[in-house]
């Protein structure tokens, strides 16, 4: 991550904003899509900001996730371009998953 992006995460402004966001969005959005209720602990940037100040602070680009989803599912999604997460029925929840393509 560029040094500029790292400084954004270390700021008092980010710590306060992320705490407020999690207080208003307490459940992991990835787990909810899979039919589970899990407390969120991380504010994830849906589109990687790569140090872009405006994208970093765009709350429409934020989502609440648990650490397990952030460190697993979300990282794999960024790497592959789609989520590999499945719902309780075992089917992929991401419409972009190759299994769902015709």
N, C-alpha and C positions, 0 to 999 in steps of 0.2 A: 504494500500500500504506500502511496506517496506520503512523504513526511507531512504535507499539508493535511491530508486526511486523518493521519494519526493524531495530530494536534486537535482536530475537531472532536474526536472521541474523548480526548482527555480534558475537554473544557468543562467548566462548571455549568455553562449554558446547556450542554448536551446531557450532563448528568441530571439536571433538573427537568429538562424537556422529556427525556426518556422515562424518568420516574412518573411524570404526569401522564404520559401516553399509556404506560402500563397500568396506571391506576384507572384510567378510563376504558382500557381494553385488556382486561386481566387474563383472558384465556388465549391459549395458543391457537392461532388461526389454522395452522396445518393439522393439528390434532382434531379440531372441530370438524374439518372436512373429512376426516377419517372416522368420525363418530365417537371421538374420545374428548373428555373434558380434562384439560391439563393446564395448570397455571403457567402463564407466560413469564419469562424472566429476561428476555432479550428483545430489543427493538431492532428489527431487521429492515434493511433497505431493499425493497422489492427489485428495483433496478439498481445495480451497483453504481455508486456515485463517483468512484475513482478520483476523489478529491474535489469534485465539482461542488462548490459551496452551495449554490442554489438547489441542486438536486439533493444534497445532504440534508438540508433543512426543510425540504418539501414533505410535509406530513402525509400527503396523499401517496407518497412513496414508502411510507413506513407500515410495518405490520408487526403485531405482537406474536412471538413464538417462544416455545420452551427451548432450553439449551440443547436438548437432544435433537430437536428438529433443526435448529440453527446450525449445529455442528455436523449434522448428518444430511438430512433431506435437502436443506437449502443449499448446502455446498455442492451436493451432487446435481441439483437442479441448475446451478450456475455453470457447472462443468459440462453437463450434457445438453442443456437447453430445455429440459423438461423435468418435471418431478417424477420420481419413481415410487412415490407414496401410493398406497392402496387404501381403499375404504374397507369397512368391515366385511363387505362381500368379496373381497379379494381382487376387485377390479381397480385399475389405475384411476386416480381422481383427476389427473391432469389430462385435459382434452388433447394436448399436444404430444402425449405419450405415443410412441410408434405403434403400440398394440391397438390403439383406437383408430389408426389411419387405414383407409381402404385402398 
